[in-house]
Amino acid sequence: MNSLGTHLLLELKNCRKNILGDLDFVETALLDAATEAKATIVEYKFHEFNPFGISGMVIIAESHLSIHTWPEYNYAAIDIFTCGDLIKPQEAAKFLIERFGSKEPQIMEIKRGLISIYNEDLPHKVFCEEKLVAR
Protein backbone atom coordinates (compact mmCIF):
# COMPACT_ATOMS: atom_id res chain seq x y z
CA MET A 1 0.00 0.00 0.00
CA ASN A 2 1.31 3.44 -0.89
CA SER A 3 1.01 6.49 1.32
CA LEU A 4 0.86 10.20 0.67
CA GLY A 5 3.18 11.06 3.54
CA THR A 6 5.24 10.05 6.54
CA HIS A 7 4.49 11.47 9.97
CA LEU A 8 7.13 11.14 12.68
CA LEU A 9 6.18 11.80 16.30
CA LEU A 10 9.21 12.55 18.46
CA GLU A 11 9.13 12.26 22.23
CA LEU A 12 12.27 14.05 23.44
CA LYS A 13 12.73 13.36 27.13
CA ASN A 14 15.62 14.37 29.34
CA CYS A 15 16.89 17.11 27.01
CA ARG A 16 19.80 19.44 27.72
CA LYS A 17 19.02 21.92 30.51
CA ASN A 18 17.80 25.46 29.79
CA ILE A 19 17.30 25.12 26.02
CA LEU A 20 13.60 24.23 25.92
CA GLY A 21 12.68 27.70 27.15
CA ASP A 22 15.05 29.52 24.79
CA LEU A 23 12.91 30.85 21.93
CA ASP A 24 15.85 31.62 19.64
CA PHE A 25 17.37 28.17 20.18
CA VAL A 26 14.09 26.30 19.56
CA GLU A 27 13.24 28.34 16.45
CA THR A 28 16.71 27.93 14.96
CA ALA A 29 16.72 24.19 15.72
CA LEU A 30 13.49 23.56 13.82
CA LEU A 31 14.49 25.74 10.87
CA ASP A 32 17.88 24.01 10.71
CA ALA A 33 16.17 20.59 10.87
CA ALA A 34 13.97 21.51 7.89
CA THR A 35 17.06 22.65 5.98
CA GLU A 36 18.94 19.48 6.99
CA ALA A 37 16.11 17.38 5.49
CA LYS A 38 16.30 19.44 2.26
CA ALA A 39 12.76 20.75 2.79
CA THR A 40 11.51 24.00 1.28
CA ILE A 41 10.61 26.44 4.08
CA VAL A 42 7.50 28.46 3.25
CA GLU A 43 6.72 30.19 6.56
CA TYR A 44 7.25 29.83 10.30
CA LYS A 45 5.82 31.09 13.57
CA PHE A 46 6.86 30.52 17.19
CA HIS A 47 5.33 31.67 20.47
CA GLU A 48 6.87 31.81 23.94
CA PHE A 49 4.44 31.23 26.81
CA ASN A 50 4.58 32.90 30.22
CA PRO A 51 5.90 31.58 32.56
CA PHE A 52 7.54 29.00 30.25
CA GLY A 53 7.16 26.80 27.19
CA ILE A 54 7.33 27.33 23.46
CA SER A 55 5.10 26.28 20.59
CA GLY A 56 6.15 26.62 16.99
CA MET A 57 5.40 25.61 13.46
CA VAL A 58 7.52 25.51 10.33
CA ILE A 59 5.43 25.22 7.17
CA ILE A 60 7.35 23.51 4.41
CA ALA A 61 6.27 22.93 0.82
CA GLU A 62 6.28 19.23 1.70
CA SER A 63 4.06 19.70 4.83
CA HIS A 64 5.28 20.82 8.32
CA LEU A 65 7.41 20.53 11.45
CA SER A 66 5.93 21.52 14.82
CA ILE A 67 7.11 21.63 18.42
CA HIS A 68 5.72 22.11 21.92
CA THR A 69 8.16 22.35 24.84
CA TRP A 70 7.72 21.84 28.56
CA PRO A 71 10.96 23.13 30.10
CA GLU A 72 9.66 22.34 33.58
CA TYR A 73 9.58 18.64 32.61
CA ASN A 74 12.65 18.77 30.37
CA TYR A 75 10.46 17.47 27.51
CA ALA A 76 9.62 18.39 23.92
CA ALA A 77 6.98 16.94 21.59
CA ILE A 78 7.87 17.30 17.91
CA ASP A 79 5.94 16.36 14.77
CA ILE A 80 7.59 16.02 11.38
CA PHE A 81 5.16 15.41 8.54
CA THR A 82 6.44 15.16 4.97
CA CYS A 83 4.68 14.29 1.74
CA GLY A 84 6.29 12.37 -1.07
CA ASP A 85 9.62 10.61 -1.01
CA LEU A 86 12.01 13.46 -1.82
CA ILE A 87 12.34 14.69 1.78
CA LYS A 88 13.72 12.39 4.45
CA PRO A 89 11.98 13.14 7.77
CA GLN A 90 14.32 10.72 9.55
CA GLU A 91 17.21 13.10 8.84
CA ALA A 92 15.34 15.96 10.53
CA ALA A 93 14.48 13.69 13.49
CA LYS A 94 18.10 12.59 13.98
CA PHE A 95 19.23 16.22 13.78
CA LEU A 96 16.70 17.35 16.42
CA ILE A 97 17.50 14.52 18.83
CA GLU A 98 21.16 15.53 18.70
CA ARG A 99 20.47 19.30 18.85
CA PHE A 100 18.23 18.97 21.93
CA GLY A 101 20.57 16.42 23.50
CA SER A 102 17.69 14.10 24.42
CA LYS A 103 18.92 11.18 26.49
CA GLU A 104 15.60 9.34 26.07
CA PRO A 105 14.29 9.92 22.53
CA GLN A 106 11.41 7.94 21.09
CA ILE A 107 10.17 8.04 17.50
CA MET A 108 6.85 6.76 16.24
CA GLU A 109 6.31 6.58 12.48
CA ILE A 110 2.87 6.76 10.92
CA LYS A 111 2.13 6.44 7.21
CA ARG A 112 -0.56 9.01 6.34
CA GLY A 113 -2.98 8.89 3.43
CA LEU A 114 -2.81 5.17 2.77
CA ILE A 115 -4.10 4.67 -0.74
CA SER A 116 -4.68 1.10 -1.91
CA ILE A 117 -6.21 1.78 -5.33
CA TYR A 118 -2.90 2.63 -6.99
CA ASN A 119 -0.24 0.11 -7.87
CA GLU A 120 2.47 2.67 -8.45
CA ASP A 121 4.25 5.35 -6.47
CA LEU A 122 2.09 8.34 -5.67
CA PRO A 123 3.35 11.80 -6.56
CA HIS A 124 3.04 14.27 -3.67
CA LYS A 125 1.80 16.90 -6.10
CA VAL A 126 -0.65 16.51 -8.94
CA PHE A 127 0.87 17.15 -12.31
CA CYS A 128 -1.19 18.33 -15.26
CA GLU A 129 -0.37 19.44 -18.76
CA GLU A 130 -0.99 23.04 -19.63
CA LYS A 131 -2.88 23.54 -22.83
CA LEU A 132 -1.81 26.38 -25.07
CA VAL A 133 -4.60 28.37 -26.62
CA ALA A 134 -3.90 29.93 -30.02
CA ARG A 135 -4.99 33.54 -30.33
C-alpha positions in Angstrom: 0.0 0.0 0.0 1.3 3.4 -0.9 1.0 6.5 1.3 0.9 10.2 0.7 3.2 11.1 3.5 5.2 10.1 6.5 4.5 11.5 10.0 7.1 11.1 12.7 6.2 11.8 16.3 9.2 12.6 18.5 9.1 12.3 22.2 12.3 14.0 23.4 12.7 13.4 27.1 15.6 14.4 29.3 16.9 17.1 27.0 19.8 19.4 27.7 19.0 21.9 30.5 17.8 25.5 29.8 17.3 25.1 26.0 13.6 24.2 25.9 12.7 27.7 27.2 15.0 29.5 24.8 12.9 30.9 21.9 15.9 31.6 19.6 17.4 28.2 20.2 14.1 26.3 19.6 13.2 28.3 16.4 16.7 27.9 15.0 16.7 24.2 15.7 13.5 23.6 13.8 14.5 25.7 10.9 17.9 24.0 10.7 16.2 20.6 10.9 14.0 21.5 7.9 17.1 22.6 6.0 18.9 19.5 7.0 16.1 17.4 5.5 16.3 19.4 2.3 12.8 20.8 2.8 11.5 24.0 1.3 10.6 26.4 4.1 7.5 28.5 3.2 6.7 30.2 6.6 7.3 29.8 10.3 5.8 31.1 13.6 6.9 30.5 17.2 5.3 31.7 20.5 6.9 31.8 23.9 4.4 31.2 26.8 4.6 32.9 30.2 5.9 31.6 32.6 7.5 29.0 30.2 7.2 26.8 27.2 7.3 27.3 23.5 5.1 26.3 20.6 6.1 26.6 17.0 5.4 25.6 13.5 7.5 25.5 10.3 5.4 25.2 7.2 7.4 23.5 4.4 6.3 22.9 0.8 6.3 19.2 1.7 4.1 19.7 4.8 5.3 20.8 8.3 7.4 20.5 11.4 5.9 21.5 14.8 7.1 21.6 18.4 5.7 22.1 21.9 8.2 22.3 24.8 7.7 21.8 28.6 11.0 23.1 30.1 9.7 22.3 33.6 9.6 18.6 32.6 12.7 18.8 30.4 10.5 17.5 27.5 9.6 18.4 23.9 7.0 16.9 21.6 7.9 17.3 17.9 5.9 16.4 14.8 7.6 16.0 11.4 5.2 15.4 8.5 6.4 15.2 5.0 4.7 14.3 1.7 6.3 12.4 -1.1 9.6 10.6 -1.0 12.0 13.5 -1.8 12.3 14.7 1.8 13.7 12.4 4.5 12.0 13.1 7.8 14.3 10.7 9.5 17.2 13.1 8.8 15.3 16.0 10.5 14.5 13.7 13.5 18.1 12.6 14.0 19.2 16.2 13.8 16.7 17.4 16.4 17.5 14.5 18.8 21.2 15.5 18.7 20.5 19.3 18.8 18.2 19.0 21.9 20.6 16.4 23.5 17.7 14.1 24.4 18.9 11.2 26.5 15.6 9.3 26.1 14.3 9.9 22.5 11.4 7.9 21.1 10.2 8.0 17.5 6.8 6.8 16.2 6.3 6.6 12.5 2.9 6.8 10.9 2.1 6.4 7.2 -0.6 9.0 6.3 -3.0 8.9 3.4 -2.8 5.2 2.8 -4.1 4.7 -0.7 -4.7 1.1 -1.9 -6.2 1.8 -5.3 -2.9 2.6 -7.0 -0.2 0.1 -7.9 2.5 2.7 -8.5 4.3 5.3 -6.5 2.1 8.3 -5.7 3.3 11.8 -6.6 3.0 14.3 -3.7 1.8 16.9 -6.1 -0.7 16.5 -8.9 0.9 17.2 -12.3 -1.2 18.3 -15.3 -0.4 19.4 -18.8 -1.0 23.0 -19.6 -2.9 23.5 -22.8 -1.8 26.4 -25.1 -4.6 28.4 -26.6 -3.9 29.9 -30.0 -5.0 33.5 -30.3 
